[in-house]
Amino acid sequence: MLVEGLEAVGAVVSETHLYRLERPVTAGQSVSLAGDGELDGILFTSPKTVEHFVQVTIERDAVATLQRGQEETIVGEIGAPTERALYKYGIAVDVMPDTVNFTRLAEVTVRRIREAQQQ
């Protein structure tokens, strides 16, 4: 739609696809670990990572198992769009850094995990 809109106002547009957001065929290990309560934290960096995680969960018929395992898992995410995607699927967010930066997300999530383990 963007391309058509730009062309409609007289712009010459060259569209280049730099990447595709696809679910890897190996996706799912984290779903299994989370369902077993084996993950201390899960980090989501985009709405698409949330969607892929949920898709695998549904495909494996693991929603109830994941919900039980997630109670002990710290969920971290970057940015408002990712937060909205998580809430859409009923996944509570524990950590959201003040900047959209993966290193910062990892730091604050690890800090929260350590705090939870000391309690």
C-alpha positions in Angstrom: 0.0 0.0 0.0 2.8 2.4 0.8 4.4 1.9 -2.7 1.0 2.5 -4.4 0.4 5.6 -2.3 3.8 7.0 -3.1 3.4 6.3 -6.9 -0.1 7.9 -6.8 1.5 11.2 -5.7 4.2 11.0 -8.5 7.1 9.3 -6.7 9.3 6.9 -8.6 9.6 3.9 -6.2 12.1 1.0 -6.3 11.2 -1.6 -3.8 14.0 -3.7 -2.4 13.3 -6.6 0.0 16.2 -6.7 2.6 14.8 -9.5 4.8 11.9 -11.7 5.5 10.4 -12.5 8.9 9.8 -16.2 8.8 9.6 -18.7 11.6 12.6 -21.0 11.5 11.9 -24.7 11.0 13.8 -25.4 14.2 11.5 -23.1 16.3 10.0 -24.7 19.3 12.7 -25.7 21.7 12.0 -22.6 23.9 8.3 -23.5 24.0 9.2 -27.0 25.3 11.6 -25.6 27.9 9.1 -23.0 29.0 6.3 -25.5 29.3 8.6 -27.6 31.5 9.5 -24.6 33.7 13.1 -24.8 32.6 13.5 -21.3 31.4 14.4 -18.5 33.8 13.5 -15.9 31.2 12.0 -15.4 27.7 12.9 -12.3 25.6 10.7 -11.1 22.9 12.0 -8.5 20.4 9.1 -8.0 18.0 5.5 -8.8 17.6 6.5 -11.5 15.1 8.6 -13.4 17.7 5.5 -13.4 19.9 3.3 -14.7 17.1 5.8 -17.5 16.2 6.1 -18.5 19.9 2.3 -18.7 20.2 1.9 -20.5 16.9 4.3 -23.2 18.0 2.6 -23.4 21.4 -0.8 -24.0 19.7 0.6 -26.5 17.2 2.1 -28.5 20.0 -1.2 -28.3 22.0 0.9 -26.9 24.8 -1.0 -23.8 25.9 -2.1 -25.1 29.3 1.4 -26.6 30.0 3.1 -23.3 28.9 0.8 -21.3 31.2 1.8 -23.4 34.2 5.5 -23.3 33.3 5.4 -19.5 32.6 4.5 -18.7 36.2 8.1 -18.9 37.2 9.5 -17.4 34.0 10.4 -13.7 33.6 9.1 -12.3 30.3 11.0 -9.4 28.9 10.2 -7.4 25.8 11.2 -4.5 23.7 8.8 -1.7 22.7 5.1 -1.0 22.7 4.2 -3.1 19.6 5.8 -6.2 21.2 4.0 -5.5 24.5 0.7 -5.2 22.7 1.3 -8.5 21.0 2.1 -10.2 24.3 -1.0 -8.8 26.0 -3.1 -9.9 22.9 -2.1 -13.5 23.7 -2.5 -13.1 27.5 1.2 -13.3 28.2 2.2 -11.0 31.1 5.2 -8.8 30.7 7.6 -8.6 33.6 10.4 -6.5 32.1 10.4 -3.7 29.5 13.6 -1.6 29.4 13.4 2.1 29.0 15.1 1.9 25.6 14.6 -0.3 22.5 17.9 -2.0 22.8 18.5 -5.8 23.1 21.5 -5.5 25.3 19.5 -3.3 27.8 16.6 -5.9 27.6 19.0 -8.7 28.5 20.5 -6.7 31.3 17.3 -5.8 33.0 15.8 -9.3 32.5 18.9 -11.0 34.0 18.7 -8.5 37.0 15.0 -9.4 37.5 15.8 -13.2 37.3 18.5 -12.8 39.9 16.2 -10.8 42.2 13.5 -13.5 41.9 16.0 -16.3 42.6 17.1 -14.5 45.8 13.5 -14.4 47.2 
